[in-house]
Every structure is written in C-alpha cells, then in structure tokens.
Amino acid sequence: MDGALREMRSEDGVLVPKAVIGTNAWGDALYGKMVRGSYVTEDVMLEAVKTAVRVGIPFFDTARDYGLGKGQPIVGRLCGDDTVVSAKYTPMGKYKQGQVRASFEKDLLDFQRSCVDIYWLHLPNAIEENLSEMIDLYREGRIGNIGVSNFNLKECRQAKVILDKAGVPLYGVQNHYSLLDRKWEKDGLTSWCKENGISFWAWAVLEEGMLVPPKKDEKNSIMKLMFARKRRKLYPLYKTMQEIGRKHRLKIPQVAMCYVSSKGFVPICGCRKPYQVEELAAAVSEKLSDEEIRLLEDAADATGVKILGADMFRFAVKKK
Ligand SMILES: NC(=O)c1ccc[n+]([C@@H]2O[C@H](COP(=O)([O-])OP(=O)(O)OC[C@H]3O[C@@H](n4cnc5c(N)ncnc54)[C@H](OP(=O)(O)O)[C@@H]3O)[C@@H](O)[C@H]2O)c1
C-alpha cells in the first residue's frame, strides 16, 4: 500500500477517510446523457482521480450496477495503487451457495486487483449466508474490511454478532443520510456505530444534486425532473446554507458535505469532475459549530422535504 494511504489509517490500522468519491454516475455517453443529464469523458474522470489523490481523499465507492455496469470497469482503469476501492455485493433473489465469491471474482477482473479494500453487503438479504462467504474472503486476505449497507439497527446488530463470532470486525455501515434525512440518527443507528467504533458512511449527501441550487443553464436529468417541485421548496434552506457557508468560505453544496463530516460521519459524494473533488476536500476540512448545525437542521426540517428517503431500498429486502 502507498505511503500516503498508510497515513490515512488510525493507530489500530483502520482506514479513516475524511470523504469518499461516489462513482454511481461514472458511465458511458448514453448513460450520462439519458440518466445524469450530462456526460463526462474518462479523461475528465481521470483528472478527478488524480485530484482526489493530490488532495488526500483517494477513496472510491462503487458497485456492479453503477453507470449501468460501466462504473466498476472505469474505476479499474482509472484508480491506481494510490487509491482505495470500496465495492459491494448486492444480494438479490434466493441465496445460492458461492454467489458472493463468484461475484467477487468478477469484481476483481473489473478492478484489475487481487483484493478489495472495503467490501459491503449491499442489502440485508440472507445476512448470515452472505456474510459467511465474505468472512472467508476476508480470512484469505482478499477483502480488507467488511461493511454493511442499507441495514437498519436490528440488522446491523445481527451482522455484528455474526462477525464477532468469527473474530472479524464490522468496519462500517453505509446508509443514506443527509441534512434533509437524518432518520438513522433519530433511530439510534449512528450512535450505536459510534459506541462500537464502527464507521458510518453517508451516501447521497447532496440528495442526488437537490441540495445544489439550480443554475440558469442547468441540463435536466431524470432526478432533477422527478424532484423539481420539491426542489422549489428548498429555497429557504439554500438561503440558510449560504449564510452559514459564507463564514467558512463554502458554497451551498459544500455546506451539505461539511454538515455530514461535522457530525462525525463520512460523506460519500458523487463526483465526476476535478472541481467537485476539490470542493469536497475543502468542505470536509472545515467544521461547523453546534449552533450552525442546529440552524441548518431547523431550516431543513422547516421545508418538510424528503427526496430519496433513508430506507429507499427496503422494497428490495426479502420478507423473512
Ligand atoms: N450504498 C448504497 O446503496 C448507495 C446508494 C446510492 C449511492 N451510493 C453512493 O453514494 C454516492 C453519492 O450518491 P450520488 O452520486 O447518487 O448522489 P449525490 O452525491 O447526492 O449527488 C450527486 C450530484 O451532485 C452533483 N455535485 C457533486 N459535487 C458537486 C459540487 N461540488 N457542486 C455542485 N454539484 C455537485 C453532481 O453533479 P454532476 O451531475 O454535474 O456530476 C450530481 O448531480 C454514489 O456515487 C455511490 O457511491 C450508495
């Protein structure tokens, strides 16, 4: 592992990112234009990767379905030894023995690597069976850390018991969390993570771009069209974010990123362009005061707006 990456570990050797680059939007021209409203070439993404290494946040979060299947191979082509890859196994359908290992082998081909730094169980389906396979891969040294994603508190506890029995640490929980949606904090999941030394990674801290005020020349994406009415209700929140951001020299989206890191969580932000990576790194190097956090939360709650929903993938969880 690269020397700079070694410094991003705690005394116990645990990886502690200040922020993570999300690659959900990394894909080809068709996907970019149809789904994301705009397309970014691999040259631009490569510059974003180089920027992430330079500014000290070389962490890339991905999954097999990102960019309609194009995201992972792009991560493999662009992210070198000086980066950390965070990938996932998505359990859908009936559990079949060996499914995690088979999928993991394909992931390694995408990444052109012999191991993955952090591997998440993407949904709480067949928890025991899927985690057992991940534990085997961890013991073989092919997975550096095991995490769970889109798990509620009960499911996280269950995962921890399984991992504890095997003597394997639960590295992290990766769930949706943003200024607009703090369900996992209210439910006690984030404090349980803190009490147990488990990292909490917050995905979609910008609510898929809705915590970014619209620009005049903005290109529409499916998300932007879907949430246009809700976005209009966010203007009073943008104003509060702007006022607080001014004191820290942060733009409105950066306030949303800084809010999450100031709460002690790891923000995962979808970045495709170098300037976005720069802004993410600058945002997490600031810290909001308790009073600023309270003002932001009050302004967010006053809008009454929810965009993605903290538990939006519950529909994909099989009933027991
Ligand atoms: N575990 C899970 O189940 C799960 C689910 C969803 C997502 N995730 C992870 O979380 C990551 C983040 O989610 P996301 O990418 O869907 O949404 P997001 O980070 O909430 O928002 C991405 C949007 O924000 C914009 N943006 C990024 N940086 C900006 C900046 N500095 N200024 C203004 N706008 C900025 C992007 O613009 P452009 O369109 O111009 O690039 C894009 O429209 C994903 O990439 C993925 O890694 C995990």
The ligand as an SDF file (V2000), in Angstrom:
LIG
                    3D

 48 52  0  0  0  0  0  0  0  0999 V2000
  -24.9110    2.0100   -0.6530 N   0  0  0  0  0  0  0  0  0  0  0  0
  -25.8950    2.3970   -1.4280 C   0  0  0  0  0  0  0  0  0  0  0  0
  -26.9450    1.7440   -1.5020 O   0  0  0  0  0  0  0  0  0  0  0  0
  -25.7540    3.6270   -2.2550 C   0  0  0  0  0  0  0  0  0  0  0  0
  -26.8730    4.1410   -2.9670 C   0  0  0  0  0  0  0  0  0  0  0  0
  -26.7080    5.2980   -3.7150 C   0  0  0  0  0  0  0  0  0  0  0  0
  -25.4770    5.9250   -3.7490 C   0  0  0  0  0  0  0  0  0  0  0  0
  -24.4030    5.4060   -3.0660 N   0  0  0  0  0  0  0  0  0  0  0  0
  -23.0630    6.0360   -3.1190 C   0  0  0  0  0  0  0  0  0  0  0  0
  -23.1760    7.3950   -2.7910 O   0  0  0  0  0  0  0  0  0  0  0  0
  -22.6110    8.1810   -3.8440 C   0  0  0  0  0  0  0  0  0  0  0  0
  -23.2130    9.5380   -3.8950 C   0  0  0  0  0  0  0  0  0  0  0  0
  -24.5290    9.4770   -4.3600 O   0  0  0  0  0  0  0  0  0  0  0  0
  -24.9520   10.1150   -5.7420 P   0  0  0  0  0  0  0  0  0  0  0  0
  -23.7500   10.1990   -6.5970 O   0  0  0  0  0  0  0  0  0  0  0  0
  -26.0580    9.2920   -6.2440 O   0  0  0  0  0  0  0  0  0  0  0  0
  -25.5550   11.4920   -5.3420 O   0  0  0  0  0  0  0  0  0  0  0  0
  -25.0210   12.8320   -4.6000 P   0  0  0  0  0  0  0  0  0  0  0  0
  -23.6020   12.7110   -4.2030 O   0  0  0  0  0  0  0  0  0  0  0  0
  -26.0110   13.1340   -3.5380 O   0  0  0  0  0  0  0  0  0  0  0  0
  -25.2190   13.8970   -5.7350 O   0  0  0  0  0  0  0  0  0  0  0  0
  -24.5420   13.8570   -6.9610 C   0  0  0  0  0  0  0  0  0  0  0  0
  -24.9180   15.1250   -7.6970 C   0  0  0  0  0  0  0  0  0  0  0  0
  -24.2670   16.2190   -7.0530 O   0  0  0  0  0  0  0  0  0  0  0  0
  -23.5780   16.9760   -8.0110 C   0  0  0  0  0  0  0  0  0  0  0  0
  -22.3420   17.5010   -7.4160 N   0  0  0  0  0  0  0  0  0  0  0  0
  -21.2860   16.8120   -6.9270 C   0  0  0  0  0  0  0  0  0  0  0  0
  -20.3670   17.6330   -6.4340 N   0  0  0  0  0  0  0  0  0  0  0  0
  -20.8310   18.8800   -6.5950 C   0  0  0  0  0  0  0  0  0  0  0  0
  -20.3310   20.1700   -6.3000 C   0  0  0  0  0  0  0  0  0  0  0  0
  -19.1410   20.3310   -5.7060 N   0  0  0  0  0  0  0  0  0  0  0  0
  -21.0800   21.2380   -6.6240 N   0  0  0  0  0  0  0  0  0  0  0  0
  -22.2860   21.1020   -7.2120 C   0  0  0  0  0  0  0  0  0  0  0  0
  -22.8300   19.9100   -7.5150 N   0  0  0  0  0  0  0  0  0  0  0  0
  -22.1040   18.8060   -7.2210 C   0  0  0  0  0  0  0  0  0  0  0  0
  -23.3250   16.0720   -9.1860 C   0  0  0  0  0  0  0  0  0  0  0  0
  -23.2320   16.8680  -10.3370 O   0  0  0  0  0  0  0  0  0  0  0  0
  -22.8450   16.3260  -11.8070 P   0  0  0  0  0  0  0  0  0  0  0  0
  -24.0750   15.6170  -12.2910 O   0  0  0  0  0  0  0  0  0  0  0  0
  -22.5490   17.5870  -12.5400 O   0  0  0  0  0  0  0  0  0  0  0  0
  -21.6600   15.4340  -11.6950 O   0  0  0  0  0  0  0  0  0  0  0  0
  -24.5570   15.1670   -9.1550 C   0  0  0  0  0  0  0  0  0  0  0  0
  -25.6280   15.7770   -9.8370 O   0  0  0  0  0  0  0  0  0  0  0  0
  -22.8030    7.3120   -5.0830 C   0  0  0  0  0  0  0  0  0  0  0  0
  -21.9850    7.7280   -6.1570 O   0  0  0  0  0  0  0  0  0  0  0  0
  -22.4530    5.9630   -4.5150 C   0  0  0  0  0  0  0  0  0  0  0  0
  -21.0700    5.7850   -4.4460 O   0  0  0  0  0  0  0  0  0  0  0  0
  -24.5400    4.2920   -2.3150 C   0  0  0  0  0  0  0  0  0  0  0  0
  1  2  1  0
  2  3  2  0
  2  4  1  0
  4  5  1  0
  4 48  2  0
  5  6  2  0
  6  7  1  0
  7  8  2  0
  8  9  1  0
  8 48  1  0
  9 10  1  0
  9 46  1  0
 10 11  1  0
 11 12  1  0
 11 44  1  0
 12 13  1  0
 13 14  1  0
 14 15  2  0
 14 16  1  0
 14 17  1  0
 17 18  1  0
 18 19  2  0
 18 20  1  0
 18 21  1  0
 21 22  1  0
 22 23  1  0
 23 24  1  0
 23 42  1  0
 24 25  1  0
 25 26  1  0
 25 36  1  0
 26 27  1  0
 26 35  1  0
 27 28  2  0
 28 29  1  0
 29 30  1  0
 29 35  2  0
 30 31  1  0
 30 32  2  0
 32 33  1  0
 33 34  2  0
 34 35  1  0
 36 37  1  0
 36 42  1  0
 37 38  1  0
 38 39  2  0
 38 40  1  0
 38 41  1  0
 42 43  1  0
 44 45  1  0
 44 46  1  0
 46 47  1  0
M  CHG  2   8   1  16  -1
M  END
$$$$
